[in-house]
């Protein structure tokens, strides 16, 4: 269980009461808000990783990336990209 400041709770409750946003309860509204924020943070994280890779590719003369995986007919191994 998570506590909310009273002012924030009352604002969420007011939004739900108007009925214009389609939420059945304040709890549903808060769950949706948290879910949307988590999605937003995940997207920002992906963008940050892409930005870091672009920087590395622009600023490094040689970038050695390896990964471990299973390949059919070859088994488990470490491979270079």
Backbone as a chain_set.jsonl record, in Angstrom:
{"seq": "XXXXXXXXXXXXXXXXXXXXXXXXXXXXXXXXXXXXXXXXXXXXXXXXXXXXXXXXXXXXXXXXXXXXXXXXXXXXXXXXX", "coords": {"N": [[0.843, -1.179, 0.0], [0.473, 2.228, -0.73], [0.917, 5.524, 0.331], [-0.671, 8.665, -0.377], [-0.185, 12.184, -0.707], [-2.674, 14.262, 0.765], [-3.738, 16.365, -0.793], [-3.082, 15.605, -3.414], [-4.479, 13.192, -3.624], [-7.126, 14.151, -3.364], [-7.326, 15.694, -5.661], [-7.117, 13.718, -7.642], [-9.405, 12.242, -7.0], [-11.378, 14.138, -7.546], [-11.091, 14.382, -10.316], [-11.931, 11.831, -11.109], [-14.589, 11.871, -10.228], [-15.806, 13.664, -11.996], [-16.293, 12.139, -14.198], [-15.574, 12.396, -16.809], [-13.218, 11.317, -17.758], [-13.435, 8.599, -17.752], [-12.825, 6.833, -15.65], [-13.56, 4.408, -13.167], [-13.03, 4.439, -10.491], [-11.078, 6.065, -7.918], [-8.875, 4.58, -7.233], [-8.478, 3.052, -9.56], [-7.768, 5.112, -11.291], [-5.328, 6.005, -10.125], [-3.746, 3.667, -10.359], [-3.594, 3.521, -13.159], [-2.222, 5.903, -13.684], [0.276, 5.426, -12.461], [1.118, 3.2, -13.943], [1.331, 4.357, -16.506], [3.405, 6.18, -16.028], [5.537, 4.44, -15.42], [5.802, 3.182, -17.914], [6.615, 5.397, -19.398], [9.103, 5.981, -18.184], [10.473, 3.642, -18.869], [10.632, 3.932, -21.645], [12.223, 6.234, -21.78], [14.562, 5.208, -20.715], [15.326, 3.383, -22.71], [15.793, 5.186, -24.795], [17.953, 6.563, -23.695], [19.922, 4.555, -23.647], [20.228, 4.127, -26.408], [21.218, 6.631, -27.13], [23.658, 6.638, -25.761], [24.964, 4.511, -27.086], [25.121, 5.577, -29.695], [26.863, 7.713, -29.185], [29.182, 6.293, -28.423], [29.732, 4.935, -30.817], [30.305, 7.069, -32.505], [32.498, 8.226, -31.255], [34.49, 6.385, -30.749], [37.186, 4.628, -32.149], [37.303, 1.936, -32.515], [35.036, -0.484, -31.669], [34.334, -3.079, -29.623], [32.07, -5.519, -29.323], [30.711, -8.138, -27.576], [28.808, -11.16, -27.164], [27.057, -13.738, -25.42], [25.525, -16.74, -26.398], [23.255, -19.325, -27.514], [23.703, -21.124, -30.398], [22.194, -22.92, -33.016], [23.631, -25.987, -34.056], [26.136, -25.077, -33.32], [26.31, -24.694, -30.635], [26.7, -23.366, -27.269], [28.308, -20.26, -26.961], [30.695, -17.513, -27.117], [30.437, -14.657, -29.0], [31.614, -12.242, -31.348], [30.562, -9.022, -32.375]], "CA": [[0.0, 0.0, 0.0], [1.238, 3.467, -0.861], [0.179, 6.708, 0.753], [-0.595, 9.855, -1.228], [-0.531, 13.431, -0.017], [-4.122, 14.497, 0.696], [-4.042, 17.256, -1.916], [-2.978, 14.805, -4.636], [-5.612, 12.263, -3.607], [-8.36, 14.891, -3.616], [-7.319, 16.081, -7.069], [-7.438, 12.499, -8.395], [-10.803, 11.936, -6.719], [-12.175, 15.135, -8.274], [-11.025, 13.995, -11.73], [-12.771, 10.64, -11.281], [-15.993, 12.248, -10.02], [-16.361, 14.355, -13.17], [-16.737, 11.104, -15.122], [-15.167, 12.719, -18.183], [-12.033, 10.558, -18.156], [-13.804, 7.195, -17.86], [-12.343, 6.009, -14.539], [-14.631, 3.969, -12.272], [-12.658, 4.713, -9.105], [-9.806, 6.761, -7.721], [-7.861, 3.536, -7.258], [-8.226, 2.752, -10.971], [-7.058, 6.28, -11.825], [-3.956, 6.0, -9.602], [-3.041, 2.544, -11.007], [-3.319, 3.908, -14.54], [-1.19, 6.941, -13.658], [1.555, 4.779, -12.149], [1.454, 2.375, -15.105], [1.781, 5.265, -17.58], [4.715, 6.736, -15.651], [6.513, 3.369, -15.581], [6.023, 3.051, -19.358], [7.383, 6.574, -19.805], [10.472, 5.79, -17.716], [11.076, 2.573, -19.668], [10.961, 4.519, -22.95], [13.371, 7.127, -21.58], [15.728, 4.356, -20.507], [15.716, 2.885, -24.027], [16.354, 6.32, -25.528], [19.252, 6.841, -23.105], [20.846, 3.527, -24.118], [20.494, 4.416, -27.807], [22.074, 7.822, -27.163], [24.999, 6.233, -25.344], [25.559, 3.724, -28.169], [25.474, 6.508, -30.779], [28.072, 8.442, -28.766], [30.308, 5.372, -28.522], [30.038, 4.666, -32.222], [30.894, 8.276, -33.084], [33.714, 8.662, -30.579], [35.449, 5.297, -30.599], [37.668, 4.152, -33.439], [37.002, 0.513, -32.59], [34.119, -0.889, -30.608], [34.279, -4.534, -29.57], [30.888, -5.964, -28.597], [30.571, -9.588, -27.605], [27.631, -11.663, -26.479], [27.003, -15.184, -25.279], [24.222, -17.275, -26.756], [23.238, -20.673, -28.068], [23.406, -21.164, -31.824], [22.011, -24.289, -33.484], [24.794, -26.608, -34.7], [27.393, -24.533, -32.804], [26.269, -24.739, -29.184], [26.837, -22.114, -26.52], [29.618, -19.659, -27.187], [30.798, -16.057, -27.096], [30.601, -14.202, -30.378], [31.892, -10.821, -31.513], [29.798, -8.312, -33.411]], "C": [[0.89, 1.245, 0.0], [0.357, 4.632, -0.44], [0.364, 7.849, -0.237], [-0.834, 11.088, -0.376], [-2.029, 13.73, -0.246], [-4.511, 15.335, -0.517], [-4.038, 16.484, -3.245], [-4.149, 13.821, -4.735], [-6.909, 12.984, -3.954], [-8.457, 15.337, -5.072], [-7.667, 14.887, -7.965], [-8.919, 12.15, -8.228], [-11.736, 12.88, -7.486], [-12.215, 14.788, -9.765], [-11.937, 12.81, -12.008], [-14.248, 11.013, -11.179], [-16.608, 12.944, -11.228], [-16.879, 13.35, -14.183], [-16.282, 11.312, -16.555], [-14.004, 11.862, -18.671], [-12.283, 9.058, -18.217], [-13.28, 6.283, -16.766], [-13.504, 5.678, -13.607], [-14.326, 4.301, -10.816], [-11.327, 5.467, -9.059], [-8.652, 5.766, -7.767], [-7.479, 3.184, -8.7], [-7.422, 3.881, -11.616], [-5.58, 6.258, -11.409], [-3.148, 4.86, -10.232], [-2.661, 2.893, -12.441], [-2.199, 4.949, -14.607], [0.193, 6.35, -13.396], [2.028, 3.95, -13.334], [2.003, 3.236, -16.244], [3.166, 5.84, -17.273], [5.81, 5.687, -15.802], [6.826, 3.138, -17.056], [6.896, 4.189, -19.878], [8.854, 6.425, -19.405], [11.194, 4.702, -18.514], [11.477, 3.105, -21.038], [12.171, 5.442, -22.839], [14.652, 6.332, -21.404], [16.24, 3.82, -21.839], [16.36, 3.988, -24.854], [17.75, 6.621, -25.021], [20.295, 5.833, -23.577], [21.214, 3.779, -25.568], [21.431, 5.617, -27.942], [23.502, 7.464, -26.787], [25.693, 5.424, -26.436], [25.966, 4.614, -29.336], [26.757, 7.262, -30.435], [29.296, 7.546, -28.898], [30.715, 5.139, -29.967], [30.672, 5.875, -32.905], [32.275, 8.586, -32.527], [34.763, 7.587, -30.376], [35.894, 4.843, -31.986], [37.374, 2.672, -33.615], [36.143, 0.136, -31.402], [33.959, -2.398, -30.68], [33.092, -4.938, -28.71], [30.827, -7.477, -28.71], [29.313, -9.986, -26.848], [27.709, -13.183, -26.418], [25.601, -15.65, -25.639], [24.372, -18.704, -27.253], [22.883, -20.562, -29.544], [23.242, -22.616, -32.25], [23.264, -24.758, -34.244], [26.138, -26.073, -34.215], [27.455, -24.588, -31.287], [26.395, -23.357, -28.562], [28.232, -21.56, -26.763], [29.547, -18.159, -27.053], [31.15, -15.605, -28.495], [30.834, -12.704, -30.397], [30.996, -10.245, -32.594], [30.738, -7.436, -34.191]], "O": [[1.929, 1.283, 0.659], [-0.812, 4.707, -0.818], [1.419, 7.984, -0.857], [-1.607, 11.039, 0.581], [-2.564, 13.474, -1.324], [-5.501, 15.044, -1.188], [-4.903, 16.7, -4.094], [-4.733, 13.645, -5.804], [-7.704, 12.485, -4.75], [-9.545, 15.354, -5.649], [-8.418, 15.027, -8.93], [-9.597, 11.806, -9.196], [-12.764, 12.453, -8.01], [-13.266, 14.892, -10.399], [-12.635, 12.782, -13.021], [-15.066, 10.525, -11.958], [-17.811, 12.826, -11.46], [-17.796, 13.654, -14.947], [-16.574, 10.491, -17.425], [-13.825, 11.697, -19.878], [-11.423, 8.314, -18.689], [-13.287, 5.064, -16.936], [-14.327, 6.538, -13.293], [-15.237, 4.432, -9.999], [-10.568, 5.496, -10.027], [-7.578, 6.076, -8.282], [-6.299, 3.037, -9.018], [-6.503, 3.629, -12.396], [-4.693, 6.467, -12.236], [-1.991, 5.06, -10.602], [-1.552, 2.601, -12.889], [-1.334, 4.883, -15.48], [1.168, 6.736, -14.041], [3.205, 3.99, -13.691], [3.008, 2.892, -16.866], [3.999, 5.969, -18.17], [6.904, 6.007, -16.266], [7.983, 2.922, -17.417], [7.797, 3.976, -20.69], [9.746, 6.711, -20.203], [12.384, 4.826, -18.801], [12.548, 2.767, -21.542], [13.045, 5.432, -23.706], [15.71, 6.736, -21.887], [17.447, 3.8, -22.077], [17.358, 3.755, -25.536], [18.646, 6.905, -25.815], [21.428, 6.209, -23.876], [22.382, 3.662, -25.936], [22.334, 5.612, -28.778], [24.45, 7.931, -27.419], [26.88, 5.623, -26.691], [27.04, 4.428, -29.909], [27.631, 7.431, -31.284], [30.327, 7.971, -29.419], [31.901, 5.145, -30.298], [31.5, 5.708, -33.801], [33.124, 9.139, -33.227], [35.844, 7.881, -29.864], [35.071, 4.692, -32.89], [37.214, 2.201, -34.741], [36.499, 0.414, -30.257], [33.498, -2.93, -31.69], [33.103, -4.723, -27.498], [30.886, -8.03, -29.808], [28.819, -9.242, -26.0], [28.345, -13.824, -27.256], [24.611, -15.037, -25.239], [25.482, -19.218, -27.391], [21.865, -19.966, -29.895], [24.06, -23.461, -31.887], [23.87, -23.986, -34.987], [27.182, -26.561, -34.65], [28.542, -24.533, -30.711], [26.223, -22.332, -29.221], [29.215, -22.301, -26.771], [28.466, -17.592, -26.892], [32.08, -16.133, -29.104], [30.308, -11.979, -29.552], [30.71, -10.897, -33.599], [30.313, -6.744, -35.116]]}, "num_chains": 1, "name": "protein.A"}
